[in-house]
Amino acid sequence: MSYFLKAKRIDEETGSIKVALLNELEAWHFGIHAGDNLKLTIDGKAIYVSANTSKHRVRPGQIGLYKDVWSKAKILNNSIVQVEFQENARSIQAIKKRLLGKRLNYEEIHSIMSDIVTDQLSKVQITYFVASGFMNEYTDEELYFLTKAMAETGDMMKFSGLVADKHSVGGLAGNRTTMIVVPILAALGVKIPKTSSRAITSPAGTADTMEVLAPVSFSVDQIRKIVNKTNGCLVWGGGLSLAPADDKILKVSYPLSLEPYSKMIVSIMAKKVATGVNHLIIDMPVGPTTKIPDMKTARMLEKKFTYVAHRFGIKIKVSMLKTSDPVGFGVGPALEARDVLRVLQQKKERPGDLSHKAVHLAGQLLELIGKCKPGHGSTLAWKVLDSGRAWKKMQQIIKAQGGNPNVDSEQIVLGAHKKYYNATKSGKIVYTDNKAINLVCRALGAPSVKLAGIYLNKEFGVRVKKGERLFTLYAESKERLHLAEIALEKLRIFKIE
Amino acid sequence: MSYFLKAKRIDEETGSIKVALLNELEAWHFGIHAGDNLKLTIDGKAIYVSANTSKHRVRPGQIGLYKDVWSKAKILNNSIVQVEFQENARSIQAIKKRLLGKRLNYEEIHSIMSDIVTDQLSKVQITYFVASGFMNEYTDEELYFLTKAMAETGDMMKFSGLVADKHSVGGLAGNRTTMIVVPILAALGVKIPKTSSRAITSPAGTADTMEVLAPVSFSVDQIRKIVNKTNGCLVWGGGLSLAPADDKILKVSYPLSLEPYSKMIVSIMAKKVATGVNHLIIDMPVGPTTKIPDMKTARMLEKKFTYVAHRFGIKIKVSMLKTSDPVGFGVGPALEARDVLRVLQQKKERPGDLSHKAVHLAGQLLELIGKCKPGHGSTLAWKVLDSGRAWKKMQQIIKAQGGNPNVDSEQIVLGAHKKYYNATKSGKIVYTDNKAINLVCRALGAPSVKLAGIYLNKEFGVRVKKGERLFTLYAESKERLHLAEIALEKLRIFKIE
C-alpha cells in the first residue's frame, strides 16, 4: 500500500531518529499508527522514517517533515511524497518468515538485530521475533548467526592476543568464584577482562559484590587501561554497549518470564565475541534449584555452546557440576565479598568449597589455554592462591579500579541488625533450599542493600545438634530484619533429618 | 518467587485498575517492572494489582497501596504484604502453554480474553498470544472457544427470536449490498440489527456510507429501540462494547500486518454471537485483490465458519463468488450512498451488479430463514425491491436513526473538484485493479472526506472506444485532486486490450 501526500516543512529538528508527521485521522484511515516505520519516496529517493501523528499540525493530505529530513533531501514545501507502510522492511519480513516456521540466514538475522539496536523495531515487533524463537527452536547455525549479529551491532571491545574468560550460568547463591579465578589467571600473565552483570533475580551478582571493594562502572577505554596494567579487571558490563540488542530482547522476555536456553547461549556468547575472548570456561551448576535442571539439559547446552564457540574460533570448556548447595558461607554482596577476601587472604574462616571450586575452574582454564600440561591446572592454581600471588594481583586490580587495596576480610562492614537461627532438632542437613535463601536475602534488602544477607553457619551434609547455630541474618534496619523473619515463617533454608 | 514488604497507605484513588507502588530500585532487583501483574497476599487474602514504581514515594521494603485497595481490604500501615510476581496468572500460563505448541481449553482461553479486556495483560503479553496462533493454527474447537470467550467478555446485545444478519468479508471496492439487504429483509418482517465497521484500509465501510444518510453512532438501548420500531438498523459497531478483546488483539496485529484467517473468523463470529444472530449469510468475494485469494482458501474458511456457527446453533450460508471487480459504479462514501439510493429508488442510473448481488444475498438469507421455498429467495427479494417496499423500509430506518427519509439519490453532494479520465485506446476492459482504486480514493481523501471518491463510468468486460470516459475523480480540494493525479501516473485502474 502506498499513499501520496504533500510535504510540509516543519522548522524543528528531532534528533537521531527520523520522524514524519501525519494527520491523525488520516493516518488512522491509512492503517498507520504512531511508531510505525514508513518508507517515503521523494523525487525517486527513499527515506525511512518513523510515523508520528497530530490532530492539528498537519492537515489531511499533508505530511510534516522535520529539518533533519528536508535539509538533507532538499525537499520543498508541497513536494509530492509517496508514503509506504514499511511492512516490507527486511527485518519485519524476516520476523514473519520465522513465524511461519522458516529458517533465517545471516543477512535476515542481522537486519533484525540492527533494527532492534536502532529502535526501528517496536516492542511488539521484537516480541513476535522472540515468540518465533520460543516456538521453533533455533538451529545451531541460527544460534551462530544470532550471536554474530548481536555482537556486531554493538561496540567491539576486542582485546588482541590470548584473551581468557570464565562465565557462570548462575542460579546458585554465593558462587563468587569469578573474583578468585580472575586474579589467579591474571597473576600468571593471562589477559582476563571480566565484565559481569548485577543481580537481577539473585541476592548478588559479581558486579554487586566487587563493588563492595572498588568501583565497577568504567568506559571501554578505562577498562582497556586497567587490563593493560593488571591483565585483569572485574567490572560491570551493563554500562557498556556490548551486544546491546540483548537488553531489549530481555525486556520483552520478562512479561512472560521466558528464558529460553537459546537466548541464554546467544546472550552470553555475543558478549564474549564482542570482548574478543578466545579461551572460555563455562561454569554450569546443574540441579533442580539452579537454571539447569538436569544433566541431559546440561549436555545439550554444552553441545550448543561448543558449536557456537568453535564457529568463532573460541576454545571452550563447559564445566558441569550437579549441585544446588550455595558455594561459600555468605550470601549477599558484603558477605560474599568477605568470603572472597578470606579465600584470597588465606584466612582460617575461608569457605573450603569456594576455594576448591575456584581453583578447579581456574585450573581447567589454565589447561585450556595451555599454561600447563593436562591434569596439572588445579595444582598450578593452588600454588598461585597459596603463595599469596592471587591476592597481590587482586590488590592491583582493586587499586586500578579505584578501591582500597589494603582492605582486610574482617573489616568488611555488615548489617548492624543481626539474628541467629538455631537448629530445632538434631540430625543431618540433607537439603539446602537455594530459592528460600534467595527470598530471605531479598526480604533483608540484598542486593540493593549491600551489607544485608545471610551467613550460613552450617552446610549441606554436616550433622548438627539441637540448639546449634544454623545461619545468621544481617540487615541494616529492624524493619528489614522483621520482613525476613516473616518470610522464614513460611520458608525453610535447611532440611534436617 | 515471592517477597515480603510492609504496606504504606497512600491517600489517593487510582480508579478501576488496582495499582501498587514499589520502590524503583528494589522493584528492579526483584525483576518486577512497571505494568507487571502482582499478586499480593495480606492476612491470607489475595489481591491482584498492577505494579507502578517510584524513586522516592516508597522506600525499599515498603509497598504503597492506594485507597481503592486498602479501604476494601482493611490494610493498616505496616501490614505485611507478600508480593508474588504474577507469572502464575492463569492467562499467562495459558499463553506459555500455547507457545509450547499445546492446545487450550475453554477456561484457559476465557482467562486470556478476560485479562485482555480488563487490561491485565500488556501489549507484549497479548503479542505472545497472537504469535502462538499464527505459528500453530487454532483447532476448530479452539476457534469455537475463542469466539465464545470473546463474545462473553463483552456486552451481549442479544435480541430474542429470529435474528438475521449478513456479513461481507470485505476487500472489494463498492460492494454496499448490506444497505439493500437490510431493508429487504426488514420489509419482510425479519429482525436484522446490522452493526458495521468504518473503513480501515478501504475507501469506505458500510458505517461510513450510511453516515451520509443518517447518524450511525448509538448505544445498545437506542439500537434496540430502532430495531423494535423498524426491524432493522444500519449502525456503527465500533462504539459498542461487542467483543471488545478484538480491538486490542487487532492493535498488536498491525505492527506486523498480520491478519490470519482464524482471527478473521473469530472476530466476525464473536460479534454475531454477542448480537444474538441465529441466521447468517457471509458474502465472501474471492480473487487475487480481495482478502481471499482463491477458492481453496474460501472453501477452507467456509468449513471453519460453518463449524463455529453450528456450535452456537447459528444457521449459516457462505456465499463465495470469484471476482475482483468493484460492485456498483461509485467508490467512496457519498458515491456509494448514491449507488445504494439509486438501487432502492429504482433509478435509471442504478448499477445492475449491485442490485443483482444484493438481491442474490437477500434471497439466500430468506431461504436460510425459511421465508420462502428453496430456490425462490431471489424472486421474493426482487419483488420487495421492485415494489418500492425496500425503499419505504429504508426510509423508516433512516428516519429512526435521525436522518432525512426524503433524500433523493441525485441530491447527494459530491466533491466540487472533478476530473474525467478517458480511454487512451480502444478495446475491451480485461482487468480492474481494485487496489489501484483503493489508493486513488485514499489520495482523494476518502473515507475521511465523505464526498471524495471515484465514479467508474465503465466496468469489467465492456468494450470502450478511444476517448470514451472511463472514470471520474471527485475531491473537495484542488490539492487532493492533484495528489490523485500523481498517484494515477503510476497506477492503472483499467486494463484495456
Interface residues (C-beta under 8 A of the other chain):
Chain A: M1 S2 Y3 F4 L5 K6 L25 E26 H29 F30 G31 H33 G35 D36 P60 G61 I80 F85 E87 I92 I95 K96 L99 L100 G101 S122 K123 V124 Q125 T127 Y128 A131 S132 F134 M135 N136 A199 I200 T201 K251 V252 Y254 P255 L256 S257 L258 K435 N438 L439 R442 A443 G445 P447 S448 V449 S477 E479 R480 L483 A484 I486 A487
Chain B: M1 S2 Y3 F4 L5 K6 L25 E26 W28 H29 F30 G31 H33 G35 D36 P60 G61 I80 F85 E87 I92 I95 K96 L99 L100 G101 S122 K123 V124 Q125 T127 Y128 A131 S132 F134 M135 N136 A199 I200 T201 V252 Y254 P255 L256 S257 L258 K435 N438 L439 R442 A443 G445 P447 S448 V449 S477 E479 R480 L483 A484 I486 A487
